[in-house]
Structure formats: structure tokens, C-alpha cells
Amino acid sequence: MSVTPASPDAAFLCPTCGTESAGSFCRNCGERKLGSEDRSLRHYFDIAMDFLTHFDSKGYRSLWLLVTRPGFLSAEQLRGSRVRYVRPLSLFISINVVYYFSIALFGGITFTTPLDIQLHMNDYYPGYAAGKVEAKLQKEGITYAALKTHYNDKAGVLSRTLIFLFIPVFALVFYACFFAWRRYFVEHVVVATHFWSFNLVLLAVFVPALTTPVMWWTGAPNIAAVYAANDFALSLILQVCVAAYLYVMLRRVYRANRGYCAAIALAIAWSLFHVVWLYRFVLFVITLHLI
């Protein structure tokens, strides 16, 4: 069945800046109007094929080493061996594309976090979120369904930018933990970038591979539903993977003793989901303010 794109002459409210524009692009910021074709499987297949065909041998080598040899790319970057590998930020951006393709296809919500999740699956700031949403509804005079649509569209756009906040935050963590090593801050940024690149691979590939068979078996609508029903088990598996990866990474990059690296890796893995909820709080506040 063919997909008919929306009329280019119809006015639309820009999800990025809120400007009402005619045509296919926002007259203020240039954001393209989202049409039904953007939600088709063909569209995401084209994105995936474009990514795969433009990701050269250097990119595939870097991706393989990122996953199979924790900390190797960071260590190579810091010692000055850079020609054979993709730059850390370029690798992160490429994996970010795959991650958002994955969540669009499988229904992941880790960083996009729809409004229903913010309100009903939130153990951190439920009262604050409910109060802010109620105030927004009264101020704007709109229904919750309309607010949810605007919020989810805006959060989906903002999350692509805010996800970069994890890099400086964890660079500061590594800087504090390994202050005695007298490394430049930018070196910790390199380590944090590779660490979060691996985390995105974990969420984009490992989680769907683990939960898709369960989704098919139980008839769940998406992997988010599977995750919600098996939250403790899946969170524990992810934390073990992160802790093991980070331990090897820290040993290889900083060459600290085993006990110290193990303690830091376990602490970060344990706090990871709390940090994600801090990110979700920031996303919630910014999104609600901008819509």
C-alpha cells in the first residue's frame, strides 16, 4: 500500500520552535514537516541502508573494537593512534542514528520517554510531574490528549540533542574518580564518549535482540511493554553488562588496580538508571516549558 504524504500547502505547528507555517518547512527554524511517509517502514529502511552504505571499513572496524575490546579505542586515541579509527564523536553520532532507528522500529522509550511514562511509571518525581502537567492544562485550556501529542513530538526531537549531555556528565565523573592520574579533561571526554557509544549499542541491538522473542511470544505491542513487565530482570542484566564492560575499559585506559576499577564500575552501573531518570527529569522540564 502506498503512503500519501501530507499536503505541502497545509499549515503546521513546528514541533521545534512552535511557529505556525505553511508548506513543508518551518519559516522560522527550517524544521521539516513530519508526514506519514516519515513513519513508514520504507523510510527507516532507507535510513538504515544509507547508514550501512556510507559507513566505511574504518567505521566497521571501530564499531567492532568498541564492542569487543572495551577501552581499546579510547587508549588508542589517547596515545595518538587515530588514523585507523573513527573519531569518538563521529562514532557516537553514527550509533545514535542506529539507536533512534531501533527505538522507532521496536518501540523503545529509554531516552524519548513519552508523557504517560513520565506520569505513571515515575518513582522519582511523580507529584512534581503531575502538578506541572495539571498547571499546563489549565493555563493552555487544552485536553490531556492534545498536550500528550505535542509533548511526545517535542520530546522526540529534543531527546536527540539532550542525549549528548551524558558525555560531559560522565567525563566529570571520570575526571573526579581519576583526578590523581593528572589527565586532561578532554581525555575523560574521549572515554565517556566511547562508554556511551557502547551503551547505545547495548540499547539499540542487545535489548531488542533479548526482548523481541519475548514480545512475539507474549503478544506485547513493543519492547517497552516487555521491559515494563520484566523491569527488574532486564535492568539487572543491563547493569551487569555495563559493569563488566566498564571494568575492562577503566583497567585498559587508566591502568588502575583491579579493586578500584571494580568499585567504580559497580557504582556507575548501579547508578546508571538513576542518572537516566535525572536525564528524563531534565527532558520533562524543558519539553513542558517549550510546548
C-alpha positions as CSV (number, residue, x, y, z in Angstrom):
1,M,0.0,0.0,0.0
2,S,1.5,3.4,-1.0
3,V,1.9,6.1,1.6
4,T,0.5,9.5,0.6
5,P,2.4,12.4,2.1
6,A,0.7,15.3,3.7
7,S,-0.2,18.3,1.6
8,P,2.7,20.6,1.4
9,D,0.3,23.6,1.5
10,A,-1.3,22.7,4.8
11,A,-0.2,24.8,7.8
12,F,1.6,23.0,10.6
13,L,2.8,23.9,14.0
14,C,6.6,23.5,14.2
15,P,7.5,21.0,17.0
16,T,10.9,22.6,17.4
17,C,10.1,26.3,17.8
18,G,6.3,26.4,17.9
19,T,5.9,28.7,14.8
20,E,2.9,28.0,12.5
21,S,4.0,27.8,8.9
22,A,2.6,26.9,5.5
23,G,4.3,24.4,3.3
24,S,6.7,21.7,4.2
25,F,9.3,23.7,6.2
26,C,9.1,26.0,9.2
27,R,9.6,29.6,8.2
28,N,11.4,30.3,11.4
29,C,13.9,27.5,12.1
30,G,13.6,25.4,8.9
31,E,12.3,22.2,10.6
32,R,10.7,19.9,8.0
33,K,7.0,19.0,8.4
34,L,6.6,15.4,9.7
35,G,4.4,13.4,7.3
36,S,3.0,9.9,7.3
37,E,5.9,8.8,5.0
38,D,8.3,9.6,7.8
39,R,6.7,6.9,9.9
40,S,6.7,4.2,7.2
41,L,9.0,1.2,7.4
42,R,10.4,2.1,4.0
43,H,11.6,5.4,5.4
44,Y,13.5,3.8,8.2
45,F,14.8,1.1,5.8
46,D,16.2,3.8,3.6
47,I,17.9,5.5,6.6
48,A,19.4,2.1,7.6
49,M,20.7,1.4,4.1
50,D,22.1,4.9,3.8
51,F,24.0,4.4,7.1
52,L,25.3,1.0,6.2
53,T,26.5,2.0,2.7
54,H,28.2,5.2,3.9
55,F,29.9,3.5,7.0
56,D,33.3,2.6,5.6
57,S,35.7,-0.1,6.7
58,K,37.2,2.3,9.3
59,G,33.7,2.7,10.8
60,Y,33.0,-1.0,10.9
61,R,36.5,-1.7,12.4
62,S,35.9,0.9,15.1
63,L,32.4,-0.4,15.9
64,W,33.7,-4.0,16.2
65,L,36.5,-2.9,18.5
66,L,34.2,-0.7,20.6
67,V,32.0,-3.7,21.4
68,T,34.6,-6.5,21.6
69,R,37.6,-4.7,23.2
70,P,36.4,-2.3,25.9
71,G,38.6,0.8,26.2
72,F,40.8,-0.1,23.3
73,L,39.6,2.8,21.1
74,S,40.0,5.3,24.0
75,A,43.5,4.0,24.7
76,E,44.5,4.3,21.1
77,Q,43.0,7.8,20.8
78,L,44.9,8.9,23.9
79,R,48.2,7.6,22.8
80,G,47.9,9.3,19.4
81,S,47.0,6.4,17.2
82,R,43.9,7.8,15.4
83,V,44.2,7.4,11.6
84,R,42.8,3.8,11.5
85,Y,39.7,4.6,13.6
86,V,36.6,6.8,13.5
87,R,36.8,9.8,15.8
88,P,34.9,9.3,19.1
89,L,32.2,11.9,18.5
90,S,31.6,10.8,14.9
91,L,31.2,7.2,16.1
92,F,28.8,8.3,18.8
93,I,26.7,10.2,16.3
94,S,26.6,7.3,13.8
95,I,25.5,4.9,16.6
96,N,22.9,7.5,17.7
97,V,21.3,7.2,14.3
98,V,21.1,3.5,14.7
99,Y,19.7,3.8,18.2
100,Y,16.8,6.1,17.1
101,F,16.1,3.9,14.1
102,S,15.9,1.0,16.6
103,I,13.5,2.6,19.0
104,A,11.3,3.8,16.2
105,L,11.1,0.2,14.9
106,F,10.8,-1.6,18.2
107,G,9.2,0.9,20.5
108,G,11.9,1.7,23.0
109,I,11.5,4.6,25.3
110,T,14.7,4.9,27.3
111,F,15.6,8.4,26.2
112,T,12.5,9.6,24.4
113,T,10.2,9.0,27.4
114,P,6.6,9.7,26.5
115,L,4.4,11.8,28.8
116,D,2.5,8.7,30.1
117,I,5.7,7.2,31.3
118,Q,6.7,10.5,33.0
119,L,3.4,10.5,34.9
120,H,2.6,6.8,35.6
121,M,5.9,4.9,35.7
122,N,7.9,7.5,37.7
123,D,9.1,6.8,41.2
124,Y,11.3,9.9,41.4
125,Y,9.2,13.0,40.9
126,P,5.5,11.9,40.3
127,G,4.0,14.6,42.3
128,Y,6.0,17.3,40.7
129,A,5.3,16.0,37.2
130,A,1.5,15.7,37.8
131,G,1.4,19.2,39.3
132,K,3.2,20.7,36.3
133,V,1.0,18.9,33.8
134,E,-2.2,20.0,35.5
135,A,-1.0,23.6,35.6
136,K,-0.1,23.4,31.9
137,L,-3.5,22.0,31.1
138,Q,-5.3,24.8,32.9
139,K,-3.0,27.5,31.5
140,E,-3.4,26.4,27.9
141,G,-7.0,25.3,28.1
142,I,-6.4,22.1,26.2
143,T,-7.1,18.4,26.8
144,Y,-4.6,15.9,28.1
145,A,-4.7,14.0,24.8
146,A,-3.7,17.2,22.9
147,L,-1.0,18.0,25.4
148,K,0.4,14.5,25.2
149,T,0.6,14.6,21.4
150,H,2.5,17.9,21.5
151,Y,4.7,16.7,24.3
152,N,5.7,13.4,22.8
153,D,6.5,15.0,19.4
154,K,8.6,17.7,21.1
155,A,10.4,15.2,23.4
156,G,11.3,13.0,20.5
157,V,13.0,15.9,18.8
158,L,14.7,17.3,22.0
159,S,16.0,13.9,23.1
160,R,18.3,13.7,20.1
161,T,20.1,16.7,21.4
162,L,19.9,16.2,25.2
163,I,21.4,12.7,24.9
164,F,24.7,14.4,24.3
165,L,24.6,15.7,27.9
166,F,25.6,12.2,29.1
167,I,29.1,12.7,27.7
168,P,30.2,15.8,29.7
169,V,28.4,14.4,32.9
170,F,30.3,11.2,32.8
171,A,33.5,12.9,31.7
172,L,33.3,14.8,35.0
173,V,32.7,11.5,36.9
174,F,35.8,10.0,35.3
175,Y,37.7,13.2,36.0
176,A,36.8,13.1,39.7
177,C,37.5,9.4,40.0
178,F,40.9,9.5,38.3
179,F,41.9,13.0,39.4
180,A,45.2,11.7,40.7
181,W,46.1,10.4,37.3
182,R,46.5,14.0,36.1
183,R,44.8,13.6,32.8
184,Y,43.4,16.4,30.7
185,F,39.7,16.8,30.9
186,V,39.3,16.2,27.2
187,E,40.8,12.7,27.7
188,H,38.0,11.8,30.0
189,V,35.6,13.2,27.4
190,V,37.0,10.6,24.9
191,V,36.4,7.8,27.4
192,A,32.9,9.0,28.2
193,T,32.1,9.2,24.5
194,H,33.1,5.7,23.9
195,F,31.4,4.5,27.0
196,W,28.1,6.0,26.0
197,S,28.6,4.8,22.4
198,F,28.7,1.2,23.8
199,N,25.6,1.9,26.0
200,L,23.7,3.0,22.8
201,V,24.7,-0.2,21.1
202,L,23.5,-2.1,24.1
203,L,20.1,-0.4,24.0
204,A,19.8,-0.4,20.2
205,V,20.9,-4.0,19.5
206,F,21.1,-6.1,22.6
207,V,17.8,-5.1,24.2
208,P,15.7,-5.7,21.1
209,A,17.5,-9.0,20.5
210,L,16.7,-10.0,24.0
211,T,13.1,-8.8,24.2
212,T,11.8,-9.2,20.7
213,P,11.3,-13.0,21.1
214,V,9.5,-12.4,24.4
215,M,7.4,-9.7,22.6
216,W,6.4,-12.2,19.9
217,W,5.7,-15.0,22.4
218,T,3.6,-12.9,24.7
219,G,1.9,-10.7,22.1
220,A,3.2,-7.5,23.7
221,P,2.9,-4.4,21.5
222,N,6.5,-3.3,21.8
223,I,9.7,-3.9,23.7
224,A,8.8,-1.1,26.1
225,A,5.8,-3.3,27.3
226,V,8.1,-6.3,27.7
227,Y,10.6,-4.1,29.7
228,A,7.8,-2.8,31.9
229,A,6.7,-6.3,32.7
230,N,10.3,-7.6,33.4
231,D,11.9,-4.4,34.7
232,F,14.0,-5.9,37.5
233,A,15.4,-8.8,35.4
234,L,16.3,-6.7,32.4
235,S,17.7,-3.9,34.4
236,L,19.9,-6.3,36.3
237,I,21.2,-7.9,33.0
238,L,22.0,-4.4,31.6
239,Q,23.7,-3.4,34.8
240,V,25.9,-6.5,34.8
241,C,26.8,-5.9,31.1
242,V,27.7,-2.2,31.8
243,A,29.7,-3.1,35.0
244,A,31.7,-5.8,33.2
245,Y,32.4,-3.6,30.2
246,L,33.3,-0.5,32.2
247,Y,35.7,-2.6,34.5
248,V,37.7,-3.7,31.5
249,M,37.5,-0.3,29.9
250,L,38.9,1.5,33.0
251,R,41.6,-1.1,33.5
252,R,42.8,-0.7,29.9
253,V,42.6,3.2,29.8
254,Y,43.6,4.3,33.3
255,R,45.7,1.2,34.3
256,A,44.3,1.5,37.9
257,N,44.3,-1.5,40.2
258,R,41.6,-4.1,39.9
259,G,39.8,-3.3,43.2
260,Y,39.5,0.4,42.4
261,C,38.2,-0.2,38.9
262,A,35.8,-2.8,40.1
263,A,34.4,-0.4,42.7
264,I,33.9,2.4,40.2
265,A,32.4,0.2,37.6
266,L,29.9,-1.3,40.1
267,A,29.0,2.1,41.4
268,I,28.4,3.6,38.0
269,A,26.4,0.5,36.8
270,W,24.2,0.7,39.9
271,S,23.6,4.4,39.5
272,L,23.1,4.3,35.7
273,F,19.3,4.1,35.8
274,H,19.1,6.9,38.4
275,V,21.1,9.0,36.0
276,V,18.7,8.1,33.2
277,W,15.8,9.3,35.4
278,L,17.7,12.6,36.0
279,Y,18.0,13.0,32.3
280,R,14.3,12.3,32.0
281,F,13.6,15.0,34.5
282,V,15.6,17.5,32.5
283,L,13.8,16.4,29.3
284,F,10.4,16.7,31.1
285,V,11.1,20.3,32.4
286,I,12.5,21.6,29.1
287,T,9.8,19.9,26.9
288,L,6.9,21.1,29.0
289,H,8.3,24.6,29.0
290,L,8.8,24.7,25.2
291,I,5.4,23.4,24.1
